[in-house]
């Protein structure tokens, strides 16, 4: 889980930083080359603005000029740079803009500039006086993240799974998809769920997940039981450097498995899961008695009802105190209630003295896990 949040935080930091523009230092009047992000992924769209007042020679006309764009990998392979047309954003604005699309492989994905992971994207602009100005920005894979939007869901709720991975936004004009494995404590095989991109180039993928108590898992419906943990796993195959690249250069040999989890809460409250009836005193035959004496064996009895559609382990505890508050009996039995069934629990007691006694009944998950499954029941009796 720490991996998920750390990767997600890195991605958010990139997005926040990317909201600003990366600007080259320049003297007054010199061209400024401005990228719309501080770094890009190999499938990103790039907007570059060159602010250059001297190129605005006609204040009433939208003007243009060209600049070169290339990458460090192109330079190493001695490939020529590409000439990119920059168009003034409006008449007399002094701002000239170009938009291009990056791609790691033109034979598979459309684009304008071929880039590799851990590349530098470079814009080079020459003035009429043959002065050269350059600006570069890093190209790398993004860190990704997966979340379930709520920490706890009821069986009747609808869960939302979100994966943020801009590296999977591989087709800029269509909705991309990716897959996530989802399972529960009850159904560990789970589902392979397809998430759809929220827009044609958002890099954010979502899907809704529903739950069932009785039916098999299928599609986007997961079988669960109350108290389950549900888990969603996304495998990121496009890791930033220094993870080793595959031969294709589009994925990494190393992968990172990212997880998100949530609880399936109870439809009924804890104190209604295995409810005990008011206790009664009975003899060895189970007949109710109202008068008894010291040294007479009796049973403290109560009906426990499982109100759930699943089995429920329980511990039935009887505590008896005398009129001074001293405990004269503390005993318990353990068991497991089938769904929607009742059990008559009883504990034996032989009073060794006359007096007024208070009897309390507790129903817990277990002695080690004292989660109450029923309200405390109590009666007061007199031993003659």
N, C-alpha and C positions, 0 to 999 in steps of 0.2 A: 504493500500500500504506500509506503513512503516514496517509492519510485514514481508512482502515479502522480502524486502531488508535486514532487520536485520537477518532473518533466512538464507537467501542466503549467507550473509557475514560470519555467523557462520560456515556454511558448507565449504566455501572456506578456512577459517582459518584452519579447520580440515584437508582439503586436503593438504594445504601448509605444515602444521606441519607434516602430515603423510609422506611427501616426505623424511623426515629425518628418522634416525633409533633411537629408544629408547634404550639406553645402560645402563647397570648396572655398577656402580662404581666398579672397581677392582684394585688390586695391580698388578704390573708387573708380567706376567707369569700366573696369575690366570685366570680362564675362564671368558669370557664376554658373557652375554646373550643379544642378540640384536633382537628386534621386528622391522618389517618393517613399522609399524604405531604407532602413539602415543595412538590410541584407535581404537576399532573395533565395527562394528555392528553385530547383531546376525546372519547375513547371509554372513559374510565376509570370504574371504580367508586370511590365515595367513602364513607369511613366518618368520621363526625364524632361526637366525644364532647364533651359539656358536663359539666364537673365542677362541681356546685353543691349544696353541703351543705344549704342552706336549702330546696331543693325536695324534700328527703327528709323530708316531714312525718310519714309513717307508716313506722316502721322495719320493720314486718312486711308491707308491701305493695309490690309493684312499681308505681311511679307513672310518670306521663307529663306532659309539657308540650309546647308548640309553640314553634318559632322560625322566623324567616323566612330564606329562602335566595334569592339572586339573583346576577346577574353585572353587570359594568360595562356590557356591551353591552345588557342589559335596561334598565338605568337610562337609557342614552342614548336608547333607543327608547321610554322612558316606559312600559315594560311592568311590571305589578305583580309583586312578589316572590311566591314560593311558600311556603306554610305547610307546614312539615315537622314531623311528630310525632317526638318524642324519647322513648324508653322506657328506664326504669331497667334496667341490665344484670342486676341481681338486687336482691332486697329489701335495703334499708339499705346499698346500695353507694355512693350519692352520685354515680354515673356514669350519664349518660343518653345513649343512642346512637341515631343514625339512619344509615341506609345509602341512598344514592341512586346512580343511574347517569347519567353524562353522555352527551350525544349532540350532534353538530353538526347533525342534521336528523331530526326526529321522523317525517317521512314515509318515511324509508328505514330508519332504525335505531331500535330501541326505547330509551327512556330516560326520565328524570324531569326533568332540567334541560337546556335547550339552551344550548350554549356555543360560542364561536368561539375560533379560535387567537389567542393573545396576550390572552385575556380574564382577568379576575379573578373568582374564585368567592368569594362573601361570605356569611357566616352572621351574622345579627343576632338577638340575644336581648334581650328586655326583662324585667326583674324586675317583680314586683307593685308595686314602688315607682316604676315607670316609668323605671328607670335602664337605659340602653342599652349593650350590649356587642357588639362586632363583631370578627370575625377574617376575614382574606382570604388566599387562596392563588392562585398563578399557574396558568393553564391554557395549555399550549403543546404543540406536537408534540415527540416524543422524538427524539434522535439514535439511529440504528440501527447494527448491525454484522453482519458475516458472517465465519464462520470455517470452515476445514477442520480437523478436530480433530488431525491429525497432519501434520508437515512432509514426511514421505516415506511412500509406500505401495508395497508390492509389487503385481504384477499380480494376485496371488491374494487380496489384502486387500479389505476392504469399507471404504469411506470414509464418514464422516458429515459432512454439511453442516448447519450451524446458522446461522439468521438470528434475531437478536433485534430485534424492532420492535413495541413495544406499540401503536403506532398502527394496526397491522393486526389487532389483536384487536377486531373490530368487532361481533361477536355474542357476548354474554357467556355464553350458555347452549349454544353449539355450538362445534365445532372449525372454526376459520378456516384458510384456505390462502393461499399466495402462491407466486410463481414465480421461479426462478433460472436463469440461462443458464450452462451448464457446457460447456467444451471442452478439448481437449488439443492438444499440438503436432502429433500425427498427424491428428486430426480437428478442424479449426478451426471447422467448422459446428456441431458438438457437439449438445447436447440442451437442451430447455427442461424443467426438472425442477420438479414441484410439491411444495412442502414443506407438511407438515401441522403445525398447532399441537399442542404437547405436552399441552395441557389446554384446557378451554373458555375460560380467560381468562388464560393465562400470557404471551402475546405472544412466545413462543419457538417457532420453527418448525424442524423437522428432516426429513431424508430420508437414506436410505442409497444409496450409489453403488457399483456394481461395475464391473469392467474386463474388456475382452476384447482379445486380440492379433489375432484373425483375423476376427471377425464385425463387422457394421455396428453403429454406435451406435443404440440404440433404448431407449425407456422410461427406465430408470435405469441402463442399461449403456452405458459409454463406451468407444469404441475408443481404445487407446493403444499405444505402443511403449515398450520399456524405455528409460529416460533421458528420457522426456517430462516436460513441465511441464503439470499440469492447472490450470485456472483456473475459479473460480466468480464470477459477477457478479450483484449484487443492486442494483436501482435503487430508491432511496428517494425517493418522491414526496410525502412529508409532512415537510418540513424545518421546523425551528424558525424563528421570526422572526430576522432581517428578510427571509427569502426571500419573494418575492411569492406571494400566494395566487391560485389559479384562481377563476373565477367561482362555482364550486360552494362554495368555502370549505372543502372537504374535502381537497383536494390543493394542492400548490404548482406554480406555473408552472415554477420551477426544480426540477431534480432532482439527485441526487448518486449517481454510480455507485460502488459499493463492491466491492472485489475481495478474494478469498482465493485462495492458490495453494499447490500442493504438488508434490513430485517423484514420479515413478514410478521406484522403485529397480530395480536389476537382480536378477533371480532367481538369477543366477550371479555369482560374485565377479569383480572386475576381471581377476585373473590367470588366469581360465579362459575369457575371452571369445574370444581368438584365440591358441590355444596352439601354440607352435613345438616341433617334435620335436628330438631331439638332433642337432646338426650333423654332417655327414659331408663328406669331401673326395672330389670326383669329377672326372673328366676332362671334356673338351669334349663327349664323347658321353653323359655322365651316368653312366658306369661308376664304381663306387666304387674308390678306390685307397688303399693303405696306405703305399706308399713313393714318394717323389718327391724331386727335387733342386732346387737353386737354379736360377733362370731358367726353370723349368718352369711353364706356366700351369695353374692348377687353379681349381676352383669350390668355394666354401663354401656348402653347400646344406642347406636345412631345409624340412620340410613344415609349413605353417601351417593350422590348422583353425579355422573359425568355428563356435563351439558355440551360436550364438544363432539366433533366428528372424527376424533383421533383418540388413541389410547392415552391414558393419563396415569403415570405412577403417583402414588400418594403414601403418606404416613399419617395414620390416625392416632392421635395422642390424647390420653386421658390424664388430667391432673386434678387431684382432690386435696383440699386444704381443710383443716379444722377451724373452729371458731376463733382461734388465736392467729390464724394465718400461716400456720406451719404446714408444709406439704407432707401428707401421709401416704400418697400414692402418686407415682409418675411412671406411666408405662405406655408402650405404643406397639402398633403392628404396622407392617408395610405391605403394599400390594400394587396391583395395576388394574385400573378400571377400563373395560372395553368401551368403545364409543357409544354414547347415549344409553348407558346401562347404569344400574344401581347396585350397591353392595351393602349388606347389613353388617356393620362393624361392631364388635363388642369386646370389652376388656373386663376381666374378673376382678372382684374386690371383696375382701372379708374385713369389715370394720372390726377393730379391736377395742373400741370404746364407744360409750354413748355420747351424744352431742349433736351439734349443728355442723353440717359439712357443706362446702361449696364444691361443685363439680364443673370443670371446664373442659370443653372438647375443642381440639385444634386439628385442622387438616392441612398438612404441608406437602410440598413437593417431596422432601426427604428431611431426615435429621440434619444432614450436611448442608442442605439447601432449604432454609426455612422460609420459602416463599409461600404465603398463605393462599390456599385454593378455595377457602370458604370463610365466612365470618365466624368468629369465635362463638360457640354455643355454651350456655351455662344454666345450671339449676342449683337450688339449695334444698337439702334434704335433712330430715331429723332421724337419727338412729336412737331407738329406745332401749 
